[in-house]
C-alpha cells in the first residue's frame, strides 16, 4: 500500500472514531426515524445534521412539520372532486425559480384558517408566508415559551438550538424538477433512490425570494425529504467528506467575522450532490478519502470564484447569484485556496479535529461495541422528541415488517416500551361496574409493565405514581425505594435538552462492562429517561393535577421519586420519613445547581414547585411561599 493511501486510511479510521462509524450513523438514523414515526397528530421530519445521522459541534435541531389541513397542487385540474383538505394551487407567475405563490381556490371552506394570513392580489387570494410565520410564532410561543423568534422559514428558540419549519406538501413531483429525473449522470443516484424521491413529492416552506417585491407572499420549494434520501445513499467515505466540509465551514470559515454567514450547510450539501453525480463512485473509498476531500474543496473554490452554484433539482436557480461582493468573495477565495494548498492539515485548526496530530497512529476508542450504540441513541434522544400513544401500533407494525437487523429491532423495541408508558395518562377508570374497573386497571398495569423495559428507572416511577393515585401507598413506597437504588451515577440521563452531554468515566466504564450484552439489555440497564406526564395525565398525583391542565409536565426522575415518597409517607402519617424525603428533595435541587446541568427552565422549575407543595402540606407557609418564588424566577 502506498504511503498516501495508508495516510488516508488512518485518517478515515480517526474520522470514524471522531464523527461516527457506519454502525454509529445507522443507530442515529434509526433512532431519528423512530422519533419521527412516534410523533402524534402531525407528520414530522428531522432534517439537517441530526436527521442525516451526523452530530457535529454547534449543530442545531431542524424539524419540519407538515401542515396536514392543506394540500398543494401544481394545477387546478389535479384537485380531486372530494377533498378532505384545503387545496392550494401553485402560481409561479413573476416568481424566481424555486419559489411560488400558493393561491386559495375559490369555493373551498377556510373556516379554520385565520383571515390574517391571507393576502389579496389582482388574481384573488394567496397565502402570505410572512403572516403565516408570524401567526404560527404567536401560537407556539403562547404554549411553548422557548419559541422566541423567526429565523428564515423557521421558528427558533432563544438559544438557536431548535429550528421548526411548518410547511405544506404537494404529493406529486412537480414539473419544474422533472428534468432532474432524466438528467445524464454517472451511477449516482441509483434508479431505486430516484424512484423513492419522486414518490415523496415536494414541500413548501414560508420564505420568499430575497429582494422580490412579492417576498412576503412567496413560498420556497423544499426538497428536504429528497435530500435526506440522497444523503442516506452516501457510502461512509462520502458521508465523512460531507461532514468534513461542514466542519470546515462552521469551525474555520465562520470563525472569520467578515465571512460568517456567507456560506451555509445547504451550499455544502449542494456541492456534494453535484460532485457525486458527476464522479465515478469507485473513487470514494476509505484509502482515498483525502484526495476526495481535496476535490470537494476545489469544487467549492471554483463555485465561489465564478459566483455560480446551481440548485441541484432546479438548476435555473443559481444559489450564488448576488451572494458575494468583491471584497468578501476575494477573502473567501483566498481562504479556500490556502486550505486547498495545505490539504487536510489545515483542518486540524478546527476544534473538532485538533487532536489528530497528537494521535495519528493510535486511535483511542473509549467506547466499544454496543456501548457506542447506546451513546449514539443517547445523543439522538437528547433532542426532546416524545413518542405518542396513538402510534404504538404504527411502531409495532414497523418493528414486525421492516426491522431487518438486531439493532433496528432493539431500537424499535426500546421506543415501543416508552410509548406504552404514555397510555395510562389518558386512561379513565370507569366507575360503578367492578368488572369494568378491574379490566381497565389490569389493562393500565399491563401497559406500565411493558414500559418497565424502556430504561432502568422511569417505568418503575410511573408504576409507583399509578399506585399512589389508586391509594396503594405501601406498594408505591416499596417501588419508590427499589427505584431509588437504581438512580446511580453511571446511569445515562436522557432529557429534553438540545445539547448532548459528555459521558463521565463511571458511565463509560459501565457501558464497556455491558458491551457483550444485547443492545436492548444495555439500554434498559444503563439509561434513565426524564419523566414526561401528558396534558391532563391521570396518573400524576392529585397534588400536581393543576400542573397538567394546559400542558405536559416534565421533571427529572430522582427528585420526582423523592417527592412521591414524601406524599406516600404523609398519607401514612410517617412524618419522620417525610422529613427524610424532604431533605433528599432539597439536596436534589442543590446538586443540580452545583453541577450546573444545562437544562431548560421549564424542567428545572418543577423541583422547587414540588418543594413548595411539600412545605404547604406540612403547614410551613413561609417556606412554601419562598420556594414558589424560586420556581418563578
N, C-alpha and C positions, 0 to 999 in steps of 0.2 A: 504494500500500500504506500502511495506517495505521501510525502510529508504534509502537503496541503490537504489531502483527503483525510489524513489522520487528525489534523488540527480541526477540520470541520466536524469530524465525528465526535471528537472530545467536546467541542463547543456545543454540539447538538445534545449530548448527554447532560451537560451542565444546564442547558435550557429546559430539558425535560424535568430536571430536579427543581429549577427555579420558577418556571412558568407552568409546568404541568406535563406529565407523561400522557400517553394516549389513554390509559386507564383513568387517570385523574380527570381528563377532559370529558370522557364518557360518563363518569359518575356525576360531574357537574351538570352535563346536558340532560341526563335522565332526571335528575332531581329538579332541575328547572322546568322540564316538560311536565312532570307530575304536579308541580306547583301551579302551572297554567291550567291543567286539566281539573285540578281540585278547587278552582275558584267557583263562585256561586252563581249569581244571576246574570253575569256578563262574560263575554269572551275576552280573555286576557292573553296578551302575548308579551313575553320578555324579549326585548331587543338589546342592542348594544353589547358590550363585552360580556356582561353577565349571561345574557341569552345565548351568546356564542360559545360559552364554556371557558372564557378567559377571565381570570381575576388579576387585574393589573392595578398597581398603585394609583390612587386618585380616580379610579373609575366610579361613576355613579350607577344607579339602577334605573334603566329605561324600561318603562312599561307602556304598552299600547292597549287601550280598552276600546273594543268595537262597540259603537252605539247601535244597539240591536233594533231600535224602533224605526230606523230609516235604512233604506237600501238605495244605492246609487246605480243608475243605468246610463249607458252611453247614449242611447237613443230612446225617444218616446215609444217607438214601436216595440221595444223589449219589455215594457211594463206589462205584467200579466193582468188579466181581467179581474181575477180575485187576488187581492194583495193584502196581506196582514200588516205590512209595514208601510210607512210613508215613502213614496218614491221621490227621489231627487234625480234630475237629469243633468248630465254634463253639458256645459256651454263653454267652448274654447274660443269663441269669438273675442278678439282683442286681448288674448292672454298669451304669455310666453310658453314655449314647450315645457311640459311637466306641471303646468298649472291650469286650473279650470275654475269656472263658477259652478255652483250647484243650484240649479233652478227648481223652484217649487212647482209641482204640477197642479194646475187648477182643478178644482172639483174633489180634491182629497182632503180629508179632515186633518186639521193641525191643532186639535184641541189641547194636546199636551205640550206643544212647542210654544214657548213664551214668544209673544209678538216682538219682544225686544231684540231677538236675534235675526229678524227678517229685515231685508233691505229692498226697496223698490227702485227698479230702473226702468228704462224705456220698453223692456220686453216683459216685465212682470216682477215677480218676487224671487229673490235669491237669499240663500243662507249667508249671513255675514260671518266670516271666520273670526274677525276681531271681536264682535259682540258675543259670539258663541264662547270664545275662550274666557272673556270677562265674566259672563254669566256662570259658566262652569266653575271658575275660580271662586266666585262668591258662594256658590252652593257647597263646594268641597271645603272651603276654609271655615264655613259655619260649623260643619260636622267634625272636620279634622284640622286642628289648629296648626299643624306643621306645614300645610299648604300655604304658601306665602306670596308667590309672585308668578308672573308669566315669563317663561323662558323659551323663546322661539315658538314652536307649535304646542309647547307643553306647559303644564302647571308644575312648579318646582317647590321643594321645601326650603326652609330658611337656611339650611346648611349645604344646599346644592348637591345633595346625595341621592335625591329621587326626582326623576322627570316622568310625569304622567301625561300621555297624549291621548285625548279622546278623539276617535276617528270614525269615519264612515267607511263602508265597504261596497265595492262592486264585485259581484260573484264571478263575472266573466273577465277574461283577459281582453283589454281594450285595444282598439285598432292602432292607437299611437305607438304601442310597443310591439305590434305584430311583426315588424321586420326583424326584431331580435330573435324570434323563433327560428327563422330560416337563414340567419346570418352565417357566412362562411367562417369556420373556426377549425382549430386543431381537434383535439379529442375531448376537450373540457368546455362546458359541462356535458355530461352524458345525456343521451336521449331520455333516459329514465328520469333524471333530475329535471330536465326541461318540461317533461310531461307533468310532473308533480307541481312545478312552479305555475304552469298555465292553469291548473285546476284550482289554484288558491285565489285567483282574482287579484284585485288591486285595492289598496287602501287610500283614503284621502285625509290629510291632516290639516288643521286650521292655521295655515300661514300662506300669505300671498307672496308674489314676486317682488323683491325689494326694489322700491323706486317706482313701481307701477301705479298709475292713477287709480286702479281698482284693487290695490293691495289689500284693502280692508275686507273685500268680498271674495277674494280668490282663495282657492284651496290647492295644496300641493299634492301631486300624486306620490304615494309612498309604496315602494316595493320591498318593505321590510321583511315580509314573510318570504318572498323570493330570495332576498339576500341571505336570510337565515339558512334556507335550503342550500344555497351555493356554498356558504361557509362550512356547513356540516359535511359538504362533499370534499372539502380540502383534505389532502393527506397531512400527516403530522408535521412534516418538514414545511409544507406550505403554510400551515397554521402558525408555526413558530416564526416564520418570516413575517407574517402579518402582525404577530404580537410584537416583534422587534421594531417594526415600523411605528406601531402605536407608542411603544416606549420611547423611541427616538423623538416622536412628536411631542409627547407630554413632558418628558424629563430633560430634553435638550433644547428643542426649538422653542417651546413655550416658556422656558426659563428666561429668554430674552424678552424684555418688556416691549420692545419695538416689534417683535414678531408674534407675540402671544395672540392667539385667535385668528391669525392669517390662514392657517391650515386647520382642518378638523378631521376627526376619525373617519367621517364619511368619504373624504377625499382619499384617504389611505386605502379604504376598502375598495373604492372605485379603481384606483391604480392596480391593486392586486387582481381584481376581476379581469381587467384588460390584459395584464401580463399572462395570467393563467390561460386565458382563451387563445392567446397568440403563441404560446410556447409548447414545447414537447413535454408532456407530463413526466417522461423518464428522467429529466434533469433534476426534478425535485426529490432529492434523496438526502438522507442524513449526512452522508460523506461529501455532499456538495452544497451544504446549507449556506456557507459563507459567500461563494460566488452568486448564489441565488439572491441573497440579501443585497449584495452589491448591485445586481441587475435591477432590483426593485428601487433602490436608492437612485440609480442612474435614470430610471424612467421618471421618477418624481422630479428630478432636476430638469429633465427635458420639458416636462409639462409646465413647470414654473417659468423656465426661460422663455417659452413660447406662448405663455398665457392661454394654454389650452388643456382642458381635461373634460372629455366628453362624458356625459351621463351614460352609464353602462346600458341601460334599457332604452333610453330615448336620446340618441347621440346628437339630436338637434339642439339639445340644451348643453351649452358649454359652462361647466361649473366654475371655471376661472375667468369668465367674462367680467371685466372691470373689477376683478378681485384685488389686484395689486396696483400700487402706484410705482413710479420708477425707483424711488428710494427703498421702499420695503422689499420690492422684488429683487433688487440688486443685493441687498443684505441677505435675503433668504437664499439666493443662488450661491452666494459666497460661502454660507454655512454648509449648504448641501455639497458644494464642490470639495470643501475641506474634509467633510465627513466621508465622501466617496474616496478621496485620496488616501485617508488614514485607514479605511476599511473598518472592520468590527472593533478595532482598538478604540475608535472614537466613542463607541457605545459604552465603554467602561467608565465614562464620566457620569453615566446615568445612575441614579441611586439604586435602582433595581439590580443592576449588573456590576456594580463597582467591586464586588468581592471576587469576581472571576480571576483577575490577575494573581490573586493570592492562593487560589486553589485549582489551577488548571489540570493537575494530574490526579488529584484525589478528591472526588466529589463526596461531600458528607451527606448521607441520607439518614436524617434523624428519624424519619417515619418510614416504615416498610409495610408491604402487603396491604391487608385490609385497614391497617392503621391510617395509611394515606387516604384511603377512600372515605373513611369516617370523617377525616379532617376536611375533605373536599365537600362532603354533604353538609357538614357544619358551616362551611363558608357560604353555600348556596342558601341555606335556611336562615342565615343572618339577615336576609333581605325582607323578613317580616311578612311573608305571604302565608295565609292560613287556608287549610282545606275545609270546605263546607260539607255539611252532612248530606246535602242534596246530591252530591257527586260520588257517594260511596259506590253506587252500582256502576258508574262510569269507570271509576278506578279499578273495581273488581273485574269488569269486562276487559279492560286494557291489560290487567295483570294476567288474566287467563289466556287471552288470544294474541297478545303482542309482546309479552316479556319472554324473549328468547334466550336470555342469559341469566346466570345466577345473580349477577349484580343487579340487573334490571328487576328481577323478581323480588330481591331483598329490599330495594328502594321503594318499589310499589307497595310491598307488604308493610313497610315502616310507615308510609303515608296513610295506608288504609287503616292502620291501628289509630293513628292520630284522628282520622275522620270519625271513627267510631266514638271517640271521646266527646264529640260535639253533639251527638244525637240526644243525649239525656237533657241538654239545656232547654230543649223546646218540647219535652215530653210531659204532657199533663197526665196526672194520675186520676182516673175517674172516681167520683165519689158515689157512694150508695151500694153498688154491687161489689161484694167481696171478691167474687171470682174475677171480675174485670180488673179490679185493683191489683189483685195478686198477679194476673197475667202481665199487666203493664209494668209492675215492679220487676218481675222476672225479666222482661224484655230490656228494661233500662239497665239492670245489673249485667245482663249479657253483653250489652254494648260497652259498658265500663270495663268489664273483664277483658274484652278484646283490646281495649285501649291501654291496658297494662303493658302491652308489648311495644309501645311506641318509644319508651325510654325507661330510665331507672326510677323516676320519681313521679312525674306528672300524673300518670294514670292512677297511681295509688292515692294521690292527694284528691283527685276528682272523686274517687270512690269514697274517701273519707268525708268529703263535702256532701255527697249524696246521703250518706248515713246520718250525718249531722242534721240535715234538713228533715229526715224522717224520725229524728229524735232518738236515734240509737247512739247515745253519747259515748258509752263504753266501747262499742265497736269502732266508732270513728276515732276515738282516742288511741285505741290499740293500733289501728292502721297508721295514724299520725306518728306515733313513736317508732314504728317499724320503718316508716319512710324517712324520718329524720336521720336514721342510722346510715342511709344511703346518700345523704347530702354531704358529700365529702369533696375535698379539694381537687381530686383528679377528674371529677365529672365535667364534661364539656357543656357549657351553658349555651343553649340555642335561644336567641332572643330577637326582638324586632328591630334592633339597631341595624343600620345600613353599613356598619363598619365591622369587618371580620376581625375578631380579636386574635391575638397571638396565643398559642398554647404555652402553658407553663411546663416546667420539667416533670412535675408529677403527672400531668396529663399525657405528655409524650411517652413517659415510661409505662404508664398504664395501657396506652394504646398499643405499644410494642409487645406488651405481655399477652395481648389477645389477638396478635396478628395472624395466628393459625386458626382462630375461630372463624365461623362463617360471618358474613357481613351483618346480618340481622341480629345475631347474638352480640356482636360488638356494639352496634347502635343501641340495643336495648340495655346493655350493661353500663355504658360509659357516657351516654348523653343525658341531658336534663333540659327538657323544654320549658319555656316560660308558660305560665298558666294563662289561659285565654277563656274567659266566660263570655258567651254570646249575649247580645242585647236581649233583655228580659229573660235571662237564664233562670231556670227553675231549680238548679242545684247549688246556686250560690247561697250562702247563709242569709237568713231574713235580715240580719243587721246590715247587709250590704246591698239589699234589693234596690235601694234608691240609685245606687251607682250604675245599674244596668237598665234603667228605664228608657234612656235615649241612646245609649252607646254600649259598646263592648267594654269589658273590664279586664285589664291586663296587669299581672303582678308576678314578681319573682316567687318561685315555689317555696323557698325556705321561710321567708317572713310570713307568707300566707299560711304555711303549716303551723307556725308558732301562734298566729292569730286564731286559727281554727282550734288549736289545742287550748288556748285561753277560753274560747267560747264554750267548749265542752266542759272544762273544769268549772267554769262559772255556773253552768246549769246543773252541775253535780254538787255545787256548793263546796268545792275543794279549793278554797281561797289561797292556800299555800302553793298549790300547783299553778294557780292563776298568776301569782307573783313571779313564779319561775318562768312561765311562758312570756310574761310581760317583759321581764329582764332580757330574755332572748330576742324579743321583737325589737327592743331599743338597741340591742347590740347589732342586730342585722342592719338597721338604718345607719348606725355609726360606721360599720365596716364598709358599707357601700360608699360612704362619703370619704373615708380614709384612703381606700384604694382607687378612688376617682374613676369608677366604672363609667365608660362612655355609654350613656343611656338616654332615652327620651324622657322628658319631664313628665309626660302623661303616665309613664310606667312608675317612675320614682315616687310621684305624689301619693300613690295609693298606700304606701307604707305608713307615712305619718297620719293618714286618714284612719287606718286600722288602729294605730296607737291612740288617736283621739277617741274613737269609739270605745276602746277598752277602758280608758280612763273615765269616760262618761258613765259606763256601766258600773264602775267601781265608786261612782259618786264624787270623783275628783274633777270638778267642773273647770277650775282654773287651768289645770294641766291639759284638759281636753281642748279648751279654747286655744291654748298656746300651740298645740300640735296641729290644730286646724289651720292656724295662721302659717305654720311651717309648710303645710301641704299646698297652700295657695300662693306661696312665694314664687 
